[in-house]
Amino acid sequence: MRGRSKVTGRDFNIAVAFEPGERGGPGIAQSTFHHFADYNWDTLSGCPSFVDEPPGDGMKRVQEALADTQRYALNIAAWLSGVSIPSK
């Protein structure tokens, strides 16, 4: 799947996954790959050369933000691999 940036007009890839089922199943579409980059989880680690925006401060300002983000990534990985993980 492809999307187009409203800012630059460039096309970009979107990761899409669906769980197969008789009548369909749950799916996920993730166009913001950068949310999984270390820079967004720890802005002190520095940013990739292609990033030209200033870093946000949500991870520092909102105490549970990093834990929620890590749990989101874990849930996606578990779902895609078919592994069940215990609830929080």
N, C-alpha and C positions, 0 to 999 in steps of 0.2 A: 504494500500500500504506500502511497506517496501523498505528501502534503505540500503546501506552498507557503513560504514565510510571507506574512503581511508586511513585514519590515523591509526585507531585502528582495522579495519576489523570487527567491531561489527555491527549487524543489528540494525536499528532504524525505528520507525514508521514515516510515512509521512501522513500529513492531506491532503485529497483531497476532493474537492467539485465541483459539476457540476450543472449548472442550466438546468433543463430538458427542452427539446424543441423537436419539431417535427423532426428537422434535427440536433439535438445536441444543444449545447448551450455553453456559456462561462464556463470556469472552472478555478480552482486555485489549485496548489499543493504547500504545504509549509512544507519543511523539517527542517527548522531552527527555531524551537519553541523558542529557546533562544532569538531570536530577539524581542519577546514579553515580555521578563522578565524585571523587573525593573532595574536589574544590567546594562543592555545595554542602558537604557534610562538615568540612573543616576549612573555612576560608583562610586560615593561617597557613595552610599547606601551599598556597600560591595557586594561580590559575593557569590553565592551558594558554598557549600563545594566541589562539583564535578568539579568546574571550576579551571583549572590550568594554563590558559594562562593569560598574562598581559592584562589589559583593553585597549581598543582603545581610541582615543581622538577625534573621529569624531563629537560626539555630542557637545563637547566644541569648537572645531575648526571651524566647519561649522555652522553658525548661524541658518540656516533654517533646519538643519538635524532633530532636535527633532520634529519640527512642521510637517515636511514631513512624519516622521515615525508614528506620532500620526494619521495623516490623512490617511495613508495607513491602519492602524489597524481599524480606523473608517469605511473606505470604505468596508473592508472585512466584518466587523460585520453587516453593513447595507445591503450589498448584500446578505449575508447568511440569514438575518432575513426578507428580502423582503421590508425593509423600504427605502424610497428614501430620500437622504440628499441633501441639496443645494450645488452647486458648491462653490469652494473656492473663 
